[in-house]
Each structure stands twice: as C-alpha cells, then as structure tokens.
Amino acid sequence: MTWWNSPLSSTSKDRCNRGFTLIELMLAIFITALMISVLYGIFGSMSRTKQRLDADARVLHGARIFFDRLSKELRSLHFSSRMKQSRFVGGEKSGQLFLEFSSTLTTPHSGGAGAITLIRYETQKGSGEQKQLQKMTRQEQPLLESSAKEGKAYVMLQELNNFQMRFYRSSQDRWENDWDSRSGGAIPDLVEISLWFEIDGREIPFRSSFDLSSR
C-alpha cells in the first residue's frame, strides 16, 4: 500500500520542527515584560497606599492619646486663688508654646508622692530629618513638695507642623491667645487646642475644645 503525503502536511511538520521565529520570541518577551510592569505598578501602588494608611493611623493614634490624656488632666484641674502654687498658664515663651496647670491627676512620672502635680506641655523644635517640624513634650512634678526633683520631660507627639491654642473668657465674650491665672485670678471657660501634623507632604489637622466653666 502506498501512502501519499500532501505538501501542506509536510509544510506544517517542518514549521513545528523549526520552532519559534525571532519575531514571535520578541513578541512573547514584550508581552511578558508588559505584564510584569503592570503587576509591579499595582503592587507599588498598594505598598504606597499601605504606608500612607499606616502613617495616618499612627498620627491618629498619637493625637487621640494626647487629647484623651489632656481631657482627663483638665477635668482634674486644681486651682484656688488662695493657693499661690496652683495655676493655669498658657501662651508663648522664647518662641515655643506651652500649657502649664496644676492637677490632682498624678502619675509615676511626677517623681514624688504629692496629691497635686504641676503638668506642663511644651512644643520644641525637632531634630535630624524632622528639624523643620515640632514635637510636643510633657513634664510633671509635685506641686507642694519643695524638695521634689523636677520630673523628666518625655515626648508626647512628633511630626507637628503647627500647634495653636486659645482661651475663651465668657465675661468679655472673647478669645485670648495667652492666659495667666496668677495675674487674673481665674481660669478660662473654654480651651481650644489645634494640631497640624505633616506626613509625606500632607497636612493632617486635629482640633478639640475643653469646657472648664464648671471648674
């Protein structure tokens, strides 16, 4: 029996045996590189988004802790015009903003066993890569113990781009940028604190008010 091979069948087999052409290989490489580039862009975008969300969460957590602590301390504010050591002072000194007040809320950071402490928050210039930004420190010491050592200041907030506070005096229906109970003999009715953080060129604002009218 004689088998007959058609020219088309022979050509198809020759092409299979010959393999891919240079153009086909270049096209395959191009498609593979394009897919890798797209996948790399997607993963890079996801990574940047995760980093941004992590930074926002870190700032939000720090601001929440700061405002929660300050709220508790101001609720425990101790001021008496008959006690010279007690005070509520806030404003600017040597280019840095500060808030200082006496409170019955004490922590181990006070360095003593007094029932009343003097708490001080103060902005300071950052250092290193954050020298253009500010940081917020907190310091605490016993108010009525003359021999007590000054408590150690520790950092409460970092990456601050701006910090503002103002005090409301209801008797005159006005806001003031500075307050000193030692000269006025009274504390403000309302304190407003504003924070601005800078993360990767973005500014994230926070603001909270504290009612002291019932103190």
C-alpha positions in Angstrom: 0.0 0.0 0.0 1.4 3.4 -0.9 0.9 6.5 1.4 0.7 9.9 -0.1 1.9 12.9 1.9 0.4 16.2 0.9 2.6 19.3 0.6 0.5 21.1 3.3 1.1 18.3 5.8 4.8 18.4 5.1 5.0 22.2 5.5 3.1 22.0 8.8 5.5 19.5 10.2 8.5 21.4 9.1 7.2 24.5 10.8 6.7 22.6 14.1 10.1 21.2 13.9 11.6 24.6 13.1 10.3 26.2 16.4 9.5 29.9 17.0 10.7 32.7 14.8 12.7 35.7 16.2 9.6 37.9 15.8 7.5 35.5 17.8 10.1 35.4 20.6 10.3 39.2 20.7 6.6 39.5 20.9 6.4 36.9 23.7 9.1 38.8 25.6 7.3 42.1 25.1 4.0 40.7 26.4 5.7 39.2 29.4 7.6 42.4 30.2 4.3 44.4 29.8 2.5 42.1 32.3 5.4 42.3 34.8 5.4 46.1 34.5 1.6 46.3 35.1 1.8 43.9 38.1 4.8 45.9 39.5 2.8 49.1 39.3 -0.2 47.6 41.0 2.0 46.2 43.9 3.9 49.5 44.2 0.6 51.4 44.4 -0.7 49.1 47.0 2.5 49.4 49.0 2.4 53.2 48.9 -1.3 53.2 50.0 -0.5 50.9 52.9 2.4 53.1 54.0 0.1 56.2 53.8 -2.6 54.4 55.8 -0.1 53.3 58.4 1.2 56.8 58.8 -2.3 58.2 59.1 -3.2 55.6 61.7 0.0 56.4 63.7 -0.8 60.1 63.7 -4.5 59.5 64.6 -3.4 57.2 67.5 -1.0 59.8 68.9 -3.5 62.6 68.7 -6.2 60.5 70.4 -3.9 59.6 73.2 -2.8 63.3 73.6 -6.4 64.6 73.7 -7.6 61.8 76.0 -4.9 62.4 78.5 -5.2 66.2 78.4 -9.0 65.9 78.8 -8.6 63.8 82.0 -6.0 66.1 83.4 -8.1 69.2 82.8 -11.1 67.5 84.4 -8.9 67.1 87.4 -7.7 70.7 87.3 -7.0 72.1 90.7 -7.0 75.9 91.0 -7.6 78.1 94.1 -6.8 81.8 94.3 -5.8 81.2 97.9 -3.1 78.7 96.9 -0.3 80.5 95.3 1.3 77.4 93.8 -1.8 76.4 91.9 -2.1 77.9 88.4 -3.3 77.8 84.8 -0.9 79.4 82.4 -0.6 79.1 78.7 0.9 81.0 75.8 4.3 81.6 74.1 7.7 81.8 75.7 11.0 82.0 73.8 9.2 81.2 70.6 7.7 78.0 71.9 4.1 77.4 73.0 3.4 75.9 76.4 0.5 75.0 78.7 1.0 74.6 82.4 -1.6 73.8 85.1 -2.0 72.1 88.5 -4.0 68.9 88.6 -5.0 66.2 91.1 -4.3 63.6 88.5 -0.9 62.2 89.2 1.3 59.6 87.5 4.6 57.9 88.4 6.3 60.5 86.1 5.8 63.1 88.8 8.8 61.9 90.8 7.1 62.4 94.1 4.1 61.4 96.2 2.2 64.7 96.3 -1.6 64.8 95.8 -1.3 67.8 93.4 1.0 67.9 90.5 2.2 70.6 88.1 1.8 69.5 84.5 3.5 71.2 81.6 3.1 70.7 77.9 5.6 72.4 75.6 6.5 72.5 71.9 10.1 72.1 70.9 11.9 72.1 67.6 12.5 68.7 66.0 15.9 67.3 65.2 17.6 65.4 62.4 15.3 64.8 59.4 12.4 66.4 61.3 14.2 69.7 62.2 11.6 71.7 60.3 8.8 70.2 62.4 8.0 70.4 66.1 7.4 67.9 68.9 5.3 68.1 72.0 6.8 67.2 75.4 5.1 66.5 78.7 6.6 67.1 82.1 5.1 66.5 85.6 6.3 67.3 89.1 4.8 67.5 92.6 3.4 71.0 93.3 3.6 71.1 97.1 6.9 69.3 97.7 9.7 71.9 97.6 12.4 69.3 97.8 11.0 67.2 94.9 13.1 66.9 91.8 11.7 68.2 88.5 10.1 65.4 86.6 11.6 64.2 83.3 10.1 65.6 80.1 9.2 63.0 77.5 7.9 63.3 74.0 4.1 63.0 73.6 3.8 64.0 69.9 6.1 64.2 66.9 5.9 65.5 63.3 3.9 68.6 64.3 3.8 71.2 61.6 1.8 73.6 63.7 0.3 73.9 67.2 -2.2 76.5 68.3 -4.3 77.1 71.4 -6.6 79.9 72.6 -8.7 80.6 75.7 -12.2 81.8 75.9 -13.3 84.4 78.5 -17.1 84.4 78.7 -17.3 87.5 80.9 -16.0 89.5 77.9 -17.1 87.2 75.2 -13.7 87.0 73.5 -10.8 84.6 72.7 -7.3 85.2 74.1 -4.0 83.7 72.9 -2.4 83.9 76.4 -3.6 83.2 79.9 -2.1 83.5 83.4 -4.4 82.8 86.4 -1.7 84.1 88.7 -2.4 87.7 87.5 -6.1 87.3 86.6 -7.1 85.1 89.5 -9.3 82.9 87.3 -9.2 80.1 84.7 -10.7 80.3 81.2 -14.1 79.0 80.5 -13.0 77.1 77.4 -9.7 75.9 76.0 -9.3 75.1 72.3 -6.3 73.1 71.0 -5.4 72.7 67.3 -2.8 70.4 65.9 -1.4 70.0 62.4 0.7 67.0 61.5 2.8 66.8 58.3 3.1 63.3 56.8 4.8 62.9 53.4 4.0 66.4 52.4 0.3 66.1 53.5 -1.1 68.2 56.4 -3.5 66.4 58.8 -5.4 68.7 61.2 -7.0 67.9 64.6 -8.9 70.2 66.9 -10.6 69.7 70.3 -12.2 72.0 72.9 -12.3 71.5 76.7 -15.0 73.1 78.8 -13.7 74.5 82.1 -16.7 76.6 83.0 -17.8 74.2 85.8 -14.4 74.2 87.5 
